[in-house]
């Protein structure tokens, strides 16, 4: 059994360590499994599951894995402190904002939030508040990314970066997502956002449950399920919200032309991680088997930029809601790559040679 298959098997049994005990005890190559888990962002989940069973794998990389998880836990504390400061600064200026993913999601889904790493901090706000947010964050040492890259993200992406010399990068989303030939606009999501129910995050707002599932599924698909962490988040999310209204998810996915994306993610989630999704299929349209298999074959990052970009285009085209959106996606994708991204890469390469 490959390390990738072993990892999926373990994650399908977790979060209850007792359910995963047999799969964990049957691991043959811990070194390979730890490398696979780290690549998928779930090494913290794996370490926590193993330690809860009072097991100590005989692997040279085991202590190093524990050390890395501990270091990320310290960084997670920094991220949480920064996020509280950021939310206070934005609230003081009356800027409506919802937290996406990150420490707030980890605190709600995981017994130990530190095992769920985040690279940056994602915030959703309406587009008209973007410049006000930049001003509100300036006293904290954050500035919006400038230059060609800053202009590129503002024009062609769904977020911009607020940068700090030492603290975590902020991603300020003016749309929750753009891709698959459509978008997931910020305003309706912000209008329905709710205050986080955790005492430690009473200053944070999060998306309404059905909106959050839709967003997390689309986010995972937008990266071609590159990391199992995003699927494991969704599995835990479903366990925490057994009363999730699938009819509402289906209506909102259809309204935003994202039904195929959500159906694909749910199918993979059920197959790979044994997530409870029986209730979903009464409302979500099933993808044709050939279409789903083709998309599944494109999952995961490819070794070169050109191959990876081609896989992105094919994958996203397969999951577009209809031909018109697939055509729009392809035209926009190729235009951005040829006329905007490629020149930036060339300029960056030559400027590095000076």
C-alpha positions in Angstrom: 0.0 0.0 0.0 1.4 3.4 -1.0 1.9 6.2 1.5 -0.8 8.2 -0.2 -3.3 5.4 0.2 -2.3 4.8 3.8 -2.8 8.5 4.6 -6.3 8.5 3.1 -7.2 5.4 5.0 -6.1 6.9 8.3 -7.9 10.2 7.6 -11.0 8.3 6.7 -11.0 6.8 10.2 -10.1 10.0 12.1 -10.9 12.1 14.1 -11.6 9.2 16.5 -8.2 7.7 17.1 -9.7 4.4 18.2 -11.2 4.1 14.7 -7.9 4.8 13.1 -5.8 2.6 15.4 -5.7 -0.5 13.1 -4.7 1.6 10.1 -2.0 3.4 12.1 -0.6 0.2 13.6 -0.4 -1.3 10.1 1.8 1.5 8.7 4.9 -0.1 7.1 6.9 3.0 6.1 6.5 5.8 8.6 9.2 7.9 6.9 7.2 8.0 3.6 3.9 8.5 5.4 5.2 11.5 7.4 6.5 13.1 4.2 3.1 12.5 2.5 1.3 14.0 5.5 3.4 17.1 5.6 2.9 17.7 1.9 -0.9 17.6 2.5 -0.8 19.8 5.6 -2.1 17.0 7.9 1.1 16.0 9.7 -0.3 17.8 12.8 -3.5 15.7 12.5 -1.5 12.5 12.1 0.8 13.3 15.1 -2.1 14.2 17.3 -3.9 11.0 16.4 -0.9 8.8 17.0 0.0 10.4 20.3 -3.6 10.0 21.5 -3.1 6.2 21.1 0.1 6.4 23.2 2.1 5.0 20.2 5.7 6.0 19.3 6.5 5.0 15.7 10.0 3.7 15.0 11.0 6.3 12.5 13.9 8.7 12.3 11.5 11.4 11.1 9.0 11.0 14.0 10.7 13.4 16.5 11.3 15.9 13.7 7.7 15.8 12.7 6.7 16.5 16.3 9.1 19.4 16.4 7.7 20.9 13.2 4.2 20.6 14.5 5.2 22.3 17.7 6.9 25.2 15.8 3.7 25.7 13.8 1.7 25.8 17.0 3.8 28.7 18.2 3.3 30.5 14.9 -0.5 29.8 15.1 -0.5 31.7 18.4 1.1 34.6 16.7 -1.5 34.4 13.9 -4.3 34.4 16.4 -3.0 37.5 18.2 -2.5 39.3 14.9 -5.9 38.4 13.7 -7.5 39.8 16.9 -5.6 43.1 16.4 -6.7 43.2 12.7 -10.3 42.6 13.5 -10.3 45.3 16.2 -8.7 47.8 13.8 -11.3 47.1 11.1 -14.2 47.2 13.5 -13.0 50.6 14.9 -13.4 52.0 11.3 -16.8 50.3 10.9 -15.7 47.9 8.2 -17.8 44.8 7.8 -15.6 41.7 7.6 -15.9 37.9 7.9 -13.0 35.6 8.6 -12.3 32.8 6.0 -10.5 29.6 7.0 -7.5 30.1 9.2 -7.3 30.2 13.1 -11.1 30.7 13.5 -12.0 27.6 11.5 -9.3 25.6 13.3 -10.6 26.6 16.7 -14.2 25.5 15.7 -13.3 22.2 14.0 -10.2 20.8 15.8 -9.8 19.6 19.4 -6.4 21.3 19.3 -6.5 24.2 16.8 -2.7 24.2 16.6 -2.6 21.0 14.5 -4.4 22.8 11.7 -1.8 25.1 10.0 -2.4 28.3 8.1 0.0 30.1 5.8 -1.8 33.5 5.9 -5.0 35.2 7.2 -8.0 35.5 4.9 -10.6 38.2 5.4 -13.7 38.8 3.3 -14.9 42.4 2.9 -16.8 44.3 0.2 -14.8 45.9 -2.6 -15.7 49.5 -1.7 -14.1 49.0 1.8 -10.8 47.8 0.4 -9.0 51.2 0.5 -10.5 52.1 3.9 -9.2 48.8 5.2 -5.7 49.6 3.9 -5.8 52.9 5.9 -7.2 51.2 9.0 -4.4 48.5 8.9 -1.6 51.0 8.4 -1.0 51.7 12.1 -0.4 47.9 12.5 2.4 48.1 10.0 0.4 46.5 7.1 0.6 48.0 3.6 -1.2 46.8 0.4 1.0 45.1 -2.1 2.1 47.5 -4.8 3.8 47.4 -8.2 2.8 45.2 -11.1 1.9 42.3 -8.8 -0.4 44.4 -6.7 -2.2 45.7 -9.8 -2.4 42.2 -11.2 -4.2 40.8 -8.2 -6.6 43.7 -7.9 -7.6 43.4 -11.6 -7.5 39.7 -12.2 -7.9 37.9 -8.8 -10.4 37.9 -6.0 -8.1 39.3 -3.3 -5.2 41.5 -2.6 -2.3 41.1 -0.2 -1.6 43.3 2.8 2.0 42.8 3.7 4.0 43.2 6.9 7.8 42.9 7.4 7.5 40.2 10.1 3.9 39.3 10.7 1.5 37.0 8.7 0.3 38.2 5.3 -3.3 39.2 5.1 -5.4 38.2 2.1 -8.2 40.8 1.7 -10.9 39.2 -0.4 -13.3 41.5 -2.3 -15.0 38.4 -3.8 -15.0 35.1 -1.9 -13.8 33.5 -5.1 -13.5 34.0 -8.9 -13.0 31.0 -11.2 -14.8 28.1 -13.0 -16.2 30.8 -15.3 -18.1 32.5 -12.4 -17.7 34.2 -9.1 -18.8 34.0 -5.5 -19.5 37.7 -4.6 -18.8 39.0 -1.1 -21.9 41.1 -0.4 -24.5 38.3 0.0 -22.1 36.3 2.1 -21.3 39.3 4.3 -25.0 40.1 4.7 -25.6 36.6 6.1 -22.4 36.3 8.1 -22.8 35.5 11.8 -20.8 36.2 14.9 -18.5 33.3 15.8 -19.9 31.4 18.8 -16.6 30.7 20.5 -15.8 33.0 23.5 -12.2 33.2 22.4 -13.3 34.6 19.0 -16.3 36.8 19.9 -14.8 39.6 17.9 -15.0 37.5 14.7 -17.8 36.9 12.2 -17.9 33.8 10.0 -20.0 32.8 7.1 -23.4 31.3 7.6 -23.1 27.5 7.7 -24.4 26.7 4.2 -22.3 29.6 2.8 -19.2 28.4 4.6 -19.5 24.8 3.3 -20.0 26.2 -0.3 -16.9 28.4 0.1 -14.7 25.7 1.6 -15.7 23.2 -1.1 -15.0 25.8 -3.9 -11.7 26.8 -2.3 -10.5 23.1 -2.2 -11.5 22.6 -5.8 -9.8 25.8 -6.9 -6.5 24.2 -5.8 -7.4 20.9 -7.4 -7.6 19.2 -4.0 -3.8 19.6 -3.8 -3.9 19.2 0.0 -6.0 16.6 1.9 -6.2 19.1 4.8 -8.9 21.0 2.9 -11.0 17.8 2.5 -10.4 16.9 6.1 -11.7 20.3 7.1 -14.9 19.6 5.2 -15.3 16.2 6.8 -15.0 17.8 10.3 -17.3 20.6 9.2 -20.0 18.1 8.2 -19.6 16.2 11.5 -20.0 19.5 13.4 -23.1 20.5 11.4 -25.2 17.4 10.9 -28.2 19.7 10.3 -26.6 21.4 7.3 -29.4 22.3 4.9 -28.4 20.7 1.6 -31.3 22.2 -0.2 -29.9 25.7 0.7 -26.3 24.6 -0.4 -27.7 23.3 -3.7 -29.7 26.5 -4.4 -26.8 28.8 -3.6 -24.4 26.6 -5.6 -26.7 26.7 -8.6 -27.3 30.5 -8.3 -23.5 31.0 -8.4 -23.0 28.4 -11.2 -21.0 26.2 -8.9 -23.1 23.1 -8.7 -20.7 20.9 -10.6 -17.8 22.0 -8.4 -19.7 21.2 -5.2 -20.9 17.9 -6.5 -17.4 16.9 -7.5 -15.9 17.8 -4.1 -18.6 16.0 -2.2 -18.2 12.8 -4.3 -14.4 12.8 -3.7 -14.9 13.6 0.0 -17.2 10.6 0.4 -14.9 8.2 -1.5 -11.6 9.3 -0.1 -12.4 10.2 3.5 -15.7 8.4 4.1 -17.5 11.6 4.9 -21.3 11.4 5.7 -22.9 12.7 2.5 -26.0 10.5 2.0 -28.3 13.4 2.6 -26.5 15.6 0.0 -27.5 13.6 -3.1 -31.2 14.3 -2.8 -30.3 17.9 -3.7 -27.0 18.0 -5.6 -26.8 16.9 -9.2 -24.5 13.9 -9.8 -21.7 14.4 -12.3 -21.4 12.0 -15.2 -18.9 9.2 -14.3 -16.6 10.1 -17.2 -16.5 13.8 -16.3 -15.8 13.1 -12.7 -13.0 10.5 -13.4 -11.4 13.0 -15.9 -11.4 15.7 -13.2 -10.1 13.3 -10.6 -7.2 12.4 -12.8 -6.1 16.1 -12.8 -6.1 16.4 -9.0 -2.9 17.6 -7.4 0.0 19.8 -8.3 2.2 19.0 -11.3 6.0 19.3 -11.4 6.4 22.2 -13.9 4.6 25.5 -14.2 3.5 24.9 -17.8 2.1 21.4 -17.0 0.5 22.7 -13.8 -1.2 25.6 -15.7 -2.5 23.2 -18.3 -3.9 20.9 -15.7 -5.6 23.9 -14.0 -7.2 24.9 -17.2 -8.5 21.4 -18.1 -9.7 20.7 -14.5 -11.6 24.0 -14.2 -13.1 23.7 -17.7 -14.4 20.2 -16.8 -16.2 21.6 -13.7 -17.7 24.7 -15.3 -21.4 24.7 -15.1 -22.0 25.0 -18.9 -20.3 25.5 -22.2 -20.6 29.3 -22.1 -18.8 29.5 -18.8 -16.1 27.1 -20.0 -15.5 29.2 -23.1 -15.3 32.4 -20.9 -12.9 30.7 -18.5 -10.6 29.4 -21.3 -10.5 32.8 -23.0 -9.9 34.7 -19.7 -7.3 32.1 -18.5 -5.3 32.2 -21.7 -5.5 36.0 -21.9 -4.2 36.4 -18.3 -1.4 33.9 -18.8 -0.2 35.4 -22.1 -0.7 39.1 -21.7 -0.3 39.6 -18.0 1.4 36.8 -16.1 4.0 35.8 -18.7 5.3 39.4 -19.1 5.6 39.7 -15.3 7.6 36.5 -15.1 9.9 37.6 -17.8 10.5 41.0 -16.2 11.1 39.3 -12.8 13.6 36.9 -14.3 15.6 39.6 -16.1 15.5 42.0 -13.1 17.0 39.2 -11.0 19.9 38.9 -13.4 21.0 42.5 -13.1 
